[in-house]
């Protein structure tokens, strides 16, 4: 970076907003996708206001400098990793909860507000912010919107995008736009809001979001059941989904159960092929979960436990929350994120197990069985180049198999840099070209997170 270039940026923004210390830049260089390459940024801008975002983006656009926007850095696809010569634009310090409207059931927040903070604030008003990624205590609303994050409760309540009413977004030339509406119904013009949700920072920088809040749900009833085969677990899940009003259906395979048991000593049955966890918060939740138990036992489930006590339910779900941390303790991990039609859930689970055997790797699979979104987690030796190569081969094998079953290469983590090569094989060349043209309309000079997401 030339001294004049740096001086211009420093003079443009408040004191301390521009950081060039190499150690600090290294700390911001990556999200949680540790195996995705990261470049070296020229500077980090810690924006604290919409005006500072506008000034930074406009400055970069005039000089054709790449801008990589990041929030809390909890992404899992490398979409917030630094690029060589870029400005990293952090909106993590934009943390204001601007308003909560209990009557209209909305909240307006800046992008750095954490998901868990918004959920807690909503609860003080007797309301509920539904999207619940596993990282909700540490992930930011801006990042959740940029990746259209999901979570366990997506089965009933939908993904992040289903709860976004309006956005304020800074475009590549510094223009501030507002998309969406507070009205429940709105079909005026093209739905630019939906284009921006899940665009991974490639179309604009989210600086404000107005989100839908819901009435606080009823207390949930919970069921945990073990199965001797993945096929029987899949059949039970499919029948429960078809017949019942459920808010959560999660699954953990034998490898994941064993890892969690070694880590946390919860007295899990590690001989089971799978453990299925179910919740309902319907008006007749207890009856719904009782019917779940009948269906599970019909499909050869054993040692089924159910409860209507909230604390007991929380304890039963504890194992699921430990799945990824427990697998991480076994070695380096490469976390996949695929989704398939629910009718192919069991087959995808079986294929993940077979892929692990074929590539001589440990693969623990867990995820949101209710909507077919699985997280096969590949464990390997990062010090062994052959082991790492097999891990990436297994990762791509899982993606191909998900497509074969009519699924998608990402259910909630996004494309980022990790899956860019697999995007066109999934969507097609004509569709990819159309996405590129849309990108050009929003960002003619291509400065916003180039080579990421689309």
Residue, then its C-alpha position, 0 to 999 in steps of 0.5 A: x500500500x502506498x503511503x498516500x493511499x493509506x494516508x487518504x483512508x486514515x484521514x477519511x475515517x475517524x481516528x483508530x478506524x483504520x488498522x494496518x498492524x500485521x498481527x491484527x490483520x492476521x486475526x481477521x484474515x479467516x472465518x471458521x473454515x480453517x482450510x480455505x486459503x486466506x490472503x493478506x489485506x492491506x487494511x482493516x476498517x472497523x466501521x461504527x456507523x453507516x456513514x463510515x461504511x459508505x465512505x469506505x466502500x466509495x473510497x475502495x470503488x473509486x480505486x478498484x480495491x476489493x472489499x471483504x465485509x465481515x461480521x463476527x467471523x463465524x462463517x464456515x465457507x471462507x466467505x469472509x476470508x481476506x483477499x490479497x490487497x483488499x480492505x477488510x470491512x468489519x461491521x462487528x462494532x455496529x451493535x445497536x439494537x435500534x428499536x423493538x416494536x412489540x405491537x408490530x412484532x418487529x426489531x430493527x438492528x445494526x448488523x453486528x448485533x448477535x443473534x443471541x442478543x436479539x433473541x434475549x431482547x425479544x424474550x423480554x417483550x414476550x416475543x421470539x426471534x426464531x432463526x437459531x443457528x448453532x452459533x447463535x450466541x456468537x454469530x451476528x445478524x448481518x452474517x446470518x442474513x448474508x448467508x441466509x443461516x438456518x438452524x434446528x427450528x427451521x423445520x417449523x419456523x423457516x430460515x433467516x430470510x423468512x424473518x427479514x422484512x426490510x434491509x438497508x444496504x450500501x452498494x459498491x458505489x456508496x449508494x444507500x438503498x432500502x429494500x423490503x417493507x414493513x407491510x405483511x404483503x408487498x409485491x411492488x417491483x422485483x424482490x431485491x431484498x431476497x436477492x441480497x439475502x444469502x448473497x454473501x457480501x457480493x452485492x452490497x453491505x448490510x447496515x441495518x435489518x428489520x426483522x420479524x418477531x413471533x409470539x413466544x412458542x409454547x413449551x415443547x415436548x421432547x423425544x429421543x429414540x435410538x435406531x439400529x439402522x440408518x434406514x429405519x431412522x430415515x423411515x421413522x423421520x419421513x412418517x413423523x414429518x408426514x403426519x405430525x406438527x413438529x418443531x425440531x427433528x435432529x439426527x446423530x449417527x454412530x460416529x458422532x454419538x461415540x465422539x460426544x460420549x467420549x467427550x461429555x460422558x452422557x451415557x449415550x448408546x454408542x452401539x446405535x446406528x443413529x439417535x433421533x431427537x424430536x420436539x413439538x411446541x404445538x398446542x397438543x405437544x405432549x400428544x404429538x410426541x407420544x405419537x412420535x414414539x409410536x411411529x419410531x417404535x413401529x420402525x424398530x426404535x428402542x430405548x425411546x425417552x420423552x418428556x414435557x419438562x423444559x429442563x429435561x428437554x434441554x438436557x436431552x438436546x445437549x448431546x446434539x449441541x456437542x456434536x461438532x465440538x466433539x468431532x473437532x477433538x478427534x483431529x482436523x475437521x472439514x465440515x460439509x453442509x448438504x441438503x437432500x429431499x427428506x425422502x432421500x435422507x436415509x440414503x444420504x446418511x448411508x452414502x456418507x458412511x460409505x464415503x468415509x470407508x472408501x476414503x479411509x476417513x472418519x466421517x461423523x454425520x449429524x444435522x437437521x433431519x427435519x428438512x434434510x440438511x446434514x453436516x457430514x464432518x470429515x476428520x483427518x490428520x492435518x499434518x499428513x498431506x495424503x490424509x488432507x487430500x483424501x479429506x477434500x476428495x471425500x468432501x467433494x464426493x459428498x457434494x456429488x452424491x447430494x446432487x445425485x439425490x436431487x439435493x444441494x451443495x449447501x443448505x445453510x453455510x453458503x458457497x463462500x470460497x469453499x464450494x465455488x467450484x461446485x456451484x456451476x455443476x449444480x445450477x448450470x452455466x446459463x444460470x451462473x451467467x445470469x448470476x454474474x450479470x446480476x452481480x455486475x448490475x449491483x457492483x459494476x467494478x466487481x469490488x465486493x467480495x470478488x470470487x465469492x458466493x456466486 
